[in-house]
């Protein structure tokens, strides 16, 4: 009540506007002196999605155990969740050197794709597939990288692998339709666009349907889709 309602509240710093970084307090450092205590608090923040707080603690823990693969993975993930993909990538790469895992390889690929470094991202997804060739998520992300690189043939091969296992998945139907359109295979592109339910069509879908109709010389249908 004092910090929000008192006439004198502006004469004091509002303690509720600051970060509750209890781990930096004198009390915490006196009471919780073990590595395990800091690790437990860091993991609690991590589970609750408080990534800035978790990150601060993980960096402190890494100063003690720099060769811990899991600590590097979690630090990388915190950076990723806060939008710092370059730092996330740095810690993922360290974790991969210490203990290569499919999960970490895919996360490194994601960060590289966010940075528009598609060729490097593809390499990490292919490494993940070397670890587990049946990992459909890695197959799908590799397909997206091929698409980003305008390698439509390899993109289609990867998308078809996912579609075979999960037919009707719009996450692959849309890019398959686009790959065919980019190759000038208009009838095949239209066939895949027709698989998307009308209620699910997005503005982006209508733009692509407009492009498709225009390429087929159907100007009225193209304009209708563009207007939609």
C-alpha positions in Angstrom: 0.0 0.0 0.0 2.8 2.4 0.8 4.6 1.9 -2.5 1.4 2.3 -4.5 -0.8 4.6 -2.6 1.1 6.8 -0.1 1.6 10.5 -0.9 5.3 10.0 -0.2 5.7 6.9 -2.5 7.6 8.8 -5.2 10.3 9.7 -2.7 11.4 6.0 -2.5 12.5 3.4 -5.0 9.6 1.1 -5.7 10.8 -2.4 -4.7 8.1 -4.0 -6.9 9.6 -2.6 -10.1 12.9 -4.3 -9.7 13.9 -7.9 -10.4 13.4 -10.4 -7.6 16.9 -11.8 -8.1 17.1 -13.4 -4.7 20.2 -15.4 -5.8 22.2 -12.2 -5.8 21.2 -11.3 -2.3 23.6 -11.4 0.7 21.2 -13.8 2.5 21.1 -16.3 -0.3 24.9 -16.3 -0.6 25.3 -16.9 3.1 22.7 -19.7 3.4 22.9 -21.5 0.0 26.6 -22.0 -0.4 26.7 -25.2 -2.4 26.8 -25.8 -6.1 23.7 -28.0 -5.8 21.7 -25.2 -4.2 22.3 -22.8 -7.1 21.7 -25.6 -9.6 18.4 -26.4 -8.0 17.2 -22.8 -8.1 18.4 -22.4 -11.7 16.4 -25.5 -12.7 13.4 -24.1 -10.9 13.6 -20.9 -12.9 14.2 -22.9 -16.0 11.0 -25.1 -15.5 8.9 -22.0 -14.8 10.2 -20.2 -18.0 12.1 -17.4 -16.1 14.9 -17.7 -18.6 16.8 -14.5 -17.6 17.1 -15.6 -14.0 18.0 -19.1 -14.9 20.6 -17.8 -17.4 22.3 -15.7 -14.7 22.7 -18.8 -12.5 23.7 -21.2 -15.2 26.5 -18.8 -16.3 27.7 -18.8 -12.7 27.6 -22.6 -12.5 29.5 -22.9 -15.8 32.3 -20.9 -14.3 32.7 -23.8 -11.9 32.0 -26.7 -14.4 32.7 -25.4 -17.9 32.7 -29.0 -19.3 29.2 -29.9 -18.2 27.3 -30.7 -21.4 23.8 -30.3 -19.8 24.7 -26.9 -18.3 25.9 -25.7 -21.7 22.6 -27.0 -23.3 20.5 -25.2 -20.8 22.4 -22.0 -21.1 22.1 -22.2 -24.9 18.3 -22.8 -24.5 18.0 -19.7 -22.2 19.7 -17.5 -24.7 17.5 -19.0 -27.5 14.3 -18.2 -25.5 15.5 -14.7 -24.9 16.2 -14.2 -28.6 20.0 -14.1 -28.5 20.6 -16.8 -31.2 24.3 -16.2 -31.6 25.0 -16.8 -28.0 22.7 -19.7 -27.9 24.6 -21.2 -30.8 27.9 -20.8 -29.0 26.8 -22.8 -26.0 25.0 -25.4 -28.1 28.3 -26.0 -30.1 30.2 -26.4 -26.8 27.6 -29.0 -25.6 27.9 -30.8 -29.0 31.7 -31.0 -28.6 31.4 -32.4 -25.1 28.4 -34.8 -25.8 26.8 -34.8 -29.2 23.0 -35.3 -29.0 20.3 -35.1 -31.6 18.4 -32.5 -29.5 21.3 -30.2 -29.3 22.1 -30.6 -33.0 18.5 -29.6 -33.9 18.6 -26.6 -31.6 21.9 -25.4 -33.2 20.2 -25.8 -36.6 17.2 -23.8 -35.4 19.5 -20.9 -34.3 21.4 -20.9 -37.6 18.1 -20.9 -39.5 16.9 -17.9 -37.4 20.1 -16.2 -38.4 19.4 -17.1 -42.0 22.5 -19.2 -42.3 20.6 -21.9 -44.1 23.4 -24.0 -45.4 25.0 -24.4 -42.0 21.6 -25.1 -40.4 21.0 -27.9 -42.9 24.4 -29.5 -42.0 23.3 -29.7 -38.3 19.9 -31.2 -39.2 21.6 -33.8 -41.4 23.9 -34.6 -38.5 20.9 -35.1 -36.3 19.5 -37.5 -38.9 22.8 -39.4 -38.9 22.1 -39.9 -35.2 18.4 -40.9 -35.8 17.3 -41.4 -39.4 13.6 -41.7 -38.3 13.5 -38.3 -36.6 10.6 -36.7 -38.6 11.2 -33.3 -37.0 14.7 -33.3 -38.2 13.5 -34.4 -41.7 10.9 -31.6 -41.7 13.5 -28.9 -40.6 16.0 -30.2 -43.2 13.2 -29.8 -45.8 12.7 -26.2 -44.7 16.4 -25.5 -45.1 16.4 -27.0 -48.6 13.4 -24.8 -49.4 15.3 -21.8 -48.0 18.2 -22.6 -50.3 15.8 -23.0 -53.3 16.8 -26.7 -53.6 13.2 -27.7 -54.5 14.0 -31.3 -55.5 15.6 -32.2 -52.2 13.0 -30.2 -50.3 10.2 -32.3 -51.9 11.9 -35.6 -51.2 12.1 -34.6 -47.5 8.5 -33.3 -47.3 7.2 -36.5 -49.0 8.9 -38.5 -46.2 6.9 -36.5 -43.6 3.7 -36.6 -45.6 3.9 -40.4 -46.0 3.9 -40.8 -42.2 1.4 -38.0 -41.5 -0.8 -37.4 -44.6 -2.9 -34.2 -44.5 -0.4 -32.3 -42.4 -0.6 -28.7 -43.6 2.9 -28.1 -42.4 4.1 -30.1 -45.4 1.2 -29.6 -47.8 1.8 -25.9 -48.1 5.5 -26.1 -48.8 5.0 -29.0 -51.2 2.5 -26.8 -53.1 5.0 -23.9 -53.1 7.9 -26.1 -54.3 5.8 -27.3 -57.3 4.8 -23.7 -58.1 8.4 -22.6 -58.0 9.3 -25.4 -60.4 6.5 -24.4 -62.8 4.7 -27.7 -62.1 1.4 -25.9 -61.9 -1.1 -28.8 -62.0 0.7 -30.6 -59.2 0.9 -27.4 -57.2 -2.8 -26.8 -57.6 -3.5 -30.4 -56.5 -1.8 -29.8 -53.2 -3.3 -26.4 -52.6 -6.7 -28.1 -53.0 -5.9 -30.3 -50.0 -6.0 -27.3 -47.7 -9.5 -26.8 -46.3 -11.0 -23.5 -47.4 -11.6 -22.5 -43.7 -7.9 -23.0 -43.0 -6.6 -20.8 -45.9 -4.5 -17.9 -44.8 -3.7 -14.6 -46.5 -0.4 -16.1 -47.6 -2.2 -19.1 -49.1 -4.5 -16.7 -51.1 -1.4 -14.8 -52.4 0.1 -18.1 -53.6 -3.2 -19.2 -55.1 -3.2 -15.9 -56.9 0.3 -16.5 -58.2 -0.7 -20.0 -59.4 -3.8 -18.7 -61.2 -1.8 -15.9 -62.8 0.8 -18.4 -64.0 -2.0 -20.5 -65.6 -3.4 -17.4 -67.4 -6.5 -17.3 -65.2 -6.5 -13.5 -64.4 -10.0 -13.3 -63.0 -9.3 -16.2 -60.5 -5.9 -14.6 -59.7 -7.5 -11.2 -58.9 -10.2 -12.9 -56.8 -7.6 -14.6 -54.7 -5.5 -11.5 -54.3 -8.5 -9.6 -53.2 -9.3 -12.3 -50.6 
